[in-house]
Amino acid sequence: MNYSKKIHFYLTLLIAFLFPLSKQVIPPLLILLFINWLFWGNFLKKLKNIQHKQITLFIIGFYVLHVVGLIYTENLEKGLFDVQVKSAILFLPFIYATSVYKFNTKQLHFILISAIAGVFVAVIYCFKTSFFNYFENDPWSIYFFSSRFSAFMHIGYFGLLLNFTICATVYLLLYYQEKLTLRHWVLAGFVILLFVVSLILTTSKNGILTFVVLCVIIGGYLIAKGRRKVLTALLFSLFLLAFVFAIKNSSIVYGRFKKIITVLTAPNENKKTIDSVAARTLAWSTSVEVFKENFFIGTGTGDIKDELLKKYEEKNYTGVLKKKLNSHNQYLQTACALGVVGLMLLLLALFVPFAYSIKQRQYLLSMLMIIIILASITESILEVQIGVVFFSFFVSVLLYAKYDDSSIGKLKVQSNEQKSNDF
């Protein structure tokens, strides 16, 4: 591995580790990654070496369309800021797609371990902060939940990261299961349990529901492919029951889910509401109206927020107007800003990699895409730096690496000699 290749690998490791710990340090690291790519040289060779050209075109095209949207936007200042925030969608896939040095299986696993370690440190810090607030403040319980617990980022994005690292831990367990000692299993089990508890404490509704979906998918596969189907089904059922029981017996977490039912069954809309669920429904309905009025090309990259606020004011939605909410749905956000063409490009950028991952049996990439696709229903995740980098970085690392998943989960299906090469 030459000097530039080493820098490329170690910078990727560092980004994976520090991503959950510091928003400020990530942009400089991304700049260093790009500078190293420039010093690497061999530009013609890099361009010829682009992997997954169609997927890369969809992802980068999504960014380019935002640049095109500056042409007809009125609020150019906001538009320029938006393309700056989204710049990682252009640079990260391009860097990893054109790199002549692709991560192998071992290197990819080191990157995943680095990401898991970073989240582990973040979780320990969150527990430490909440624990000290236990002695200093009253009521103590609120400091172990929601934004009081999630010290580094918004609870929705912490939920994204926790779900991904839980999947990454399970992925590594299945890959190395025949080589692991009891100590490794206990350590991994502790990490997974800690992350699951942390996910509950974030009270992220999308994160918790996504976790249930992931459990059903992974559990269903293991039950279908494994020899001990009844035992596996029983263990997963007990785990999900314990998970639901923990939520049901937490008044704070369960209360957030009850609000969903209350809002959905409410006969009248509350125009003054600032409740997260009710406010989202107002933002969604308003976004649909803006989309209908700007169906083909959208409002322009910089005008979407202004158009939403104008609609909130017309409808006298004082709560969401005061909070200046965006669409809180990436599909609607993109549709409003860039029209139906932008929406189609977003869907292609998300679902084509997902379809590819299933076809190629790259199951961790599949889980990552499911997490992002579901998160985009309740959050405009590509409107803020942390969501943009989460998508661009982890998708690029998994998509463009050269790794072999044939050893994942050698689940004994029929006999000790016959083994499955599937996850």
N, C-alpha and C positions, 0 to 999 in steps of 0.2 A: 504494500500500500504506500504510494508516494505521499509527499507532504500535503498536497492539496486534498487528496482523498482522505487522509487522516483528519484534517480540519473539517471536511464535510461531514464525516461520521461523528466526530466529537461535538460539533455544533448541534447536530441533530439530537444527540443524546442530551445535551444541555437544555435545548428547547423543550424536549419531552419532560425533563425533570422539573424545570422552573416554570412551566406553563401554569400550573395551579397555584404557584407561590408568589408571583410578581408580574403584574401587568406592565410595569415600567421597563423591565429588562428584556422583554420579548422583542420589541421593535429593533433595538440595537443588534440583537442576535440574528434577526432576520436580515438586517443590512449586511452583517458580516458574512452570512451565508451567501448572499448575492455577490458580494465583493470577491469572495473565494471562488465562486463560479466564474467570475470574469477573469481572474488571474489564472484559472485553470487552462484557458485558451482552447484551441481546437474547436472553434465555433462551427465550422462546416460539419465536422464529425459529429458534434452535439446535435445539430439540426437533423442530420441523417439518422441519428440514433433515437429519435423521439419514439417512445412507446405509447401504445393505446391512443393513436392519433385521433380517433373519433371522439373518445371520451375527453381527451385533452382539449379538443376543439370546442366541445360543448361547454366545459367549465370556463375556459378562457373567453369564449364567445359571450358568456353571461356577463363577464366583466366589461368586455369591449362594448356591449350594448349600453351599459351605464355611461360609458364615455360618449357614445353617440347621443344619448339622452340629454347631454349638456347642450347640444345644439339648439334645442327648442325649449329648454327650461328658462324660466324667468329669474328664479332665485339661484344665480350662478354660484354665489358663495357657498350655499348649502350643498349644491351639486358637486362642487370641487372637493368639499370636505367628505362627501359620501364616497367619491371614487378613491380618495386617499385612504379612507377606512377600509375599503374593499380591495386595496392594492395587492394584498396577500393572495387573493383569488387568481390574480394574474401571475405573480412571481413564483409562488411556491410550486404549483403544478408544472410550470415551465422549467424551473430549476431541476426538479426531480425527474421530470420526463425526459429532459435532454442530457442529463448526467450520464457520462460514459461509465461511471462507477455505480453499480446497483448493489444495494444491500443484499447480502445472502441471508439464509435462514438464521444463522447464529447471530448476526449483527442485528437483524430485525428483532429478535428476541431480547437482545440487550436494550434496544430502544424501548420495547414494551415494559421491561423490568424497570427502566429508568422512569417511565411515565407512572407506573404503579408506585414506585418509591416516592416520587414527588407528591402524589395524591396522599400517600400514607403520612408523609411529613405534614401536609396541610391539614389532614384530619386530626392528627395528634395535637397540632397547634390550636385547632378549633375547640377540642375538648379541654385543653389547658386553659384557654381563655374563658370558656363557660364555667369551668370548675372554680376559677378564682372569683368570678362574678357571683358564684354561689355564696361565698363568704362575705361579699361586700355589698350586695344588693338584695332587695326584696320587692316583688316575689322572685325567688330564685329560678323557678321552672322556666320562665320565658327565655332565659339566657342559653338554654339548651335546644332552642327551636328556631327555625326560620332564619332570617337575616342576622339575628343575634348569634346564631351558631356558625353560619357560613361567613367566616372572617375575611376571605379573600375575593369573593365574587358573588354576584347575584345567585340566589338559590337555584334558579332554573338552569344556569350554566354549570353550577357545581353538581347538580343532578345529572347533567349530560356526562360530565367527566367521571363521576362515580359509576354510572352504568357502563361506560366504556372500559374502565379499569377492572370492574368486576368481570366483564366478558373476557378481557385480556388475561386475567388470572386463571379463569376456567380454561381458556385456550391453552395456556402454558401447562396447566395440570394435565390436560388430555394428551398434549404432545409428548410430555416426558413421563407419563404415568408409570411406565415399566422401569424407569431408572430412579424413581423417587423413593426416599426412605420415609419411615413414619414421621420423622421430625419435619420433613418437607411438607407432608400432607397436613400436619397440625398447624404449621406456620401459615400455609396457604389458606387453610380453613379459617384461621383467626383473622387474616387480612380480609377475606370475603365477608365474614360476619361483621367486622368493624365497618367496612364500607356500606354494607346493607343497613346497619344501625344508623350510620351517618346519613344515608339517603332518606331514611324515615325522619330524622331530626331536621333535615332541610325543609320538610313539609312541602316539597315541590310536587304538585299534583301530577304534572306531566312526567316527571322523573319516576315517581312511584308507579304510575300506570304503565309506563314503558318497561320498568323492571318486571312487572307481572307478565307482560307480553313476551319479554326475553326468556323468562323462566319457562313459560309454556312451550316456546319454540325449542329451547335447548333440552328441556325435560322430555318433550315429546319425541325428539330425535333419539335421545339416549334410551328411552323406553322401547322405541321401535327397533333399534339396532342391537341393543344389549341382550345378553343371555338371561340375566335375572330381571325379567320384565316386571314381575309383580313386586319385587323388592324395590326396584328403582322407582316404580310408580308410587309405592307407599311412601318412600323417603321424600320424593318431590311433593306429594300431597301434604305430608306433615309439615314440610318446610313452608309451603304456601299458606297453610292454615295458621302456622305460627306467625308468619308475616302479617296476615290479615288480622289476627288476634292482637298483635302489637299495635297496629294502626287503630283498631276499634277501641282499644283501652287507653289511647292517648287522646284526651279531650281536644288538644290543640290541633293535632293532625286530622283526627276524625271530623272535627268541626269544619275544616277546610273542604273536605269532601261533601259534607252535608250541604254546604252552601251551593254546590253545583246543582243538587236536586232542587233546592229552594228556588234558585234562579230560573232553572228550566221549567219549573211548574208554576212560576209566578204569573198571575193573570195580566199584570201591567208592568211596563218598564219603569224603573226609577231613574229619572233623568239627572238626578243629583248624585248618583252612586259613585263611590270610589272603590267599592269592593272589587277585588281582582277578577272574579268570575263574571259578575254583572257588567263591569266596565269593559271586559273583553267582548261580550256580546254586543254592546253598543258600538265598540270600535269595529267589529266585524261587519255589522249591518251597514255602518257608514261607509266602510271600505268598499263594500259591494256596490253601493250607489256611485262612488267615485269611479270605480272600474267601469261601470255601465256608461258613464258620461265620457270616459276617455278610453274606449274599448281597444282601439287599434294600436295607438302609439303611447298611450299613458299620459300622465301629467308632465313628464320630464323628470330627470334624475333629482333635481333639487326642489321640486314643487310639491311633492307628495304630502309632506308634513303640513305645508300651508293650506293645501286643499282639504285635508282632513280637519284641521282646526276651524276652517271656514264652515265646514259642514256641521261640526259640533256646535258652533255658535248658532247656526241657523236652526238647529233642532233643540237648542237650549239644553244640551248635555253639559251642564256646568261642571260635573265631577271629572269627566274625561278631558274636558277643555282645560281645566285647571292643571291637571297632571300632564297635559300635552302628549297624550298617548299616540303611538304609532299604531299600525294595524294589528299588532300582536299576533300576526300570522304571516309567515314569510311568503306564502303563495299569494295572499291578497295584497301584501305590501308590494311585491314585484309586479303583480297585475296592474295595480293602480299607477305605479311609477313608469312602467315600460309597456303596458298594454298586453295584448294576448301573445305577441311575439316574445316578450320578456318572460311571460308565464311559461310558454312552451320550452324556452331555453332552460329555465330553472328546472322544470320537470325532467328534461333530458339530462341535465347535469347531475340530478339526484338518482333517477331511476335506471339510467343506462349503466352506471357503475354498479348499482345494486343487482341488475340482471346479469352483468358480467361476473360478479363475485359468486353468484349462485351457479352459473354455468361452469366456472372454473373451480368450484368448491373451495373458494377462499372465504371461509366461514366467519373469520373475525371481521373482515371487510363487510360481509353481509350484515353482521350485528351492528357495526358502526353506521352503516347506511340506514338501517331501521331506526336507530337512535336519532339520527339527524332528521329523517323524514317525519317521524312522529313529533319531535321537538318543534319542527317548523309549523305545526298546526296551532300551537299556542304561543309561540314566540317568533318575533322577526329576527332570527338568529344571525342573519347575514347583514344586519344593520349596525352591529357593534363589533369592536375589535376582537373581543374574546371569542365570539361566535364565528367570525370570519376565519380567525387563525385555527380554531378547533377543527373546522371543516377542511380548510385548505391544507393544514399540516398533516393531520392524521390520515386523511384520505390519500394524500400524495405519498406518504411513507408506505402505506399498505398497498396502494395500487401499483406503484412503480418498482417496488422491491422484487428481487428474484428469490423466491423462497419455496420450499417444498413442504406441502401439508400432507403428504401421503402417509406420514406416521401419526397424524393426529388421531387420538382416540382409537387405538387399535382395539375396538370393541369386539369381544368374542361373540360371534353371532350363532355359529352352529357347533364349533368344536374348538379345542385349544389350538389346532393347526390353522384353521380358517379364520382369518382376521379381516376386518373391514378397514379400508383405507379412508373412510369418511370420518368427519367430525361427528 
